[in-house]
């Protein structure tokens, strides 16, 4: 809730501006937090279509929606995920929204 409250208070003016798109992004667990914050912002204001989250190698957040107070529909509308194949963090939970799986070319990848 602290991250959500921080984003909401610092972006309140931008969230009201229909000419701006807010993109919240993160890597790994930060990507999961970005998805939660964006989905929660949309859940609280269904008319606000200018919020996106972008997660790289992030965990899914679909099964956590009730715990964190956002709708699965909001997750589907706001979330974009890049998921490296064989990445352990990306295999946690189920992803909502748009997803793109990318090949992991490293020799020592899991």
N, C-alpha and C positions, 0 to 999 in steps of 0.2 A: 504493500500500500504506500510506502514511503516514496518509491520511484514514481508511481502513478500520481500521487499528490504533487510531487515536484514538477512533473511534466505538465500536469493540468494547470498549476498556478503560473508557471513560466510561459506557457503557450496560450493562455486564455484569449488574448487578443487575436493571435494568428488563427486560432480555431474558429473564431467568428467571421474571419475574412474568407468569403467564398472564392476569391481570386487566388488564394494560396493553397498549395497542397502540402500537408505535413507528412514527412516520411521519417519514421522511427526505425532505426536499423541497429543490428547487433550481430555478433558472431558467437556461436556456441550458446552458452546459457544466456548471454546478453540478447541473442536473437529470440529466445523464448520469452524473455521479459519484454522485448519490443512488441512481439505479437500479442501478449497479454494486455499491454498498455493501449495499443491501437484498438484492439477489439473492445476493450472496456470503454474507451472514449466514444466509440460508435454506439455501443449498447446504451450509453447514457444520453446520446443525442442522435437519434436515427436520421435526422435531416442533414447531418454533417457528412457529406460525401467526400471530403478532402483529406482523409486520413488513410495512410498505408503503412504497413510494416514490412520490413525486408530482413529476413534472417538467413545467415550463411552457416551451415552445419549446426543448425539449432534443433532443440528437441521439439517434438510436437506438443501442442497445448490443448487439443480438443477434449480429452477426458478430464482436463483440469478446469474446464470452463465454469462449472458451477462453483467450485472452490474459490476461484478468483473473480467471480461476479460478472461474467460477460456471456453473451449468447454465442452459440455455435455459428449462427447466421452471420453475426458480426465478424467472427474469425474468418469465415469464408470470404467476406467482402473486403477485408483489409489485408490479409496475409499473403506474402510472396516468400517462398523458401527455396534456397539452393541447397541441395542435399548431396554431399559426396557419398558415393556408394561405399559400403563397408565402414562408414563413420559410426562409431558407437553412440555418440550423443544424438545423432539424427534418427536413431532407431527407437528412441524413447517416445512413448505416447503416439498419437496419430496426428498427422499434419492436416490443417485446414487450408482453404484458399488454393492459390496456385503453387505448384511445386515443380521443380526441375531437378532430376537426379543427374549428377555428373560423374564421369569415370574418375577413379582414383588411380593415377599412373605410377605412384611410388612403389618401389620394390618392397619396402618394409611396411606397407600399409596393412592394417589388421585384416 
